[in-house]
Amino acid sequence: MPTYDVVASFWRDWRSLTPQQQLAFMRALEQFKADLRSGTFRPGLRIERVQRHPGVWEMTWAADGRATFEYGDEIRGEPHVSWRRIGTHDIFRRP
């Protein structure tokens, strides 16, 4: 099972999301975890690198919903990610 950690900026962003946005992210997160295990991401999540920020990736979880993350060292042979930010496109000012 993939592992993760969450940085403080993610939790600050999380608290500003509506309950509907939080639910949409949680649904996308289930797909993300399944895809992370399989090694291939489905196109709908639009996993891609964040320009001008080496090592930072983004995931689309709604029309204007984005979350940024970094890959970490594997833990017990499983993929590991650190969630950095979550919200609208505004998070890209400081991903």
Secondary structure, DSSP 4 states (H G I P E B T S, - for coil): --EEEE-HHHHHHHHHS-HHHHHHHHHHHHHHHHHHHHT---GGG--EEPTTSTTEEEEEEETTEEEEEEEEEEETTEEEEEEEEEESGGGGG--
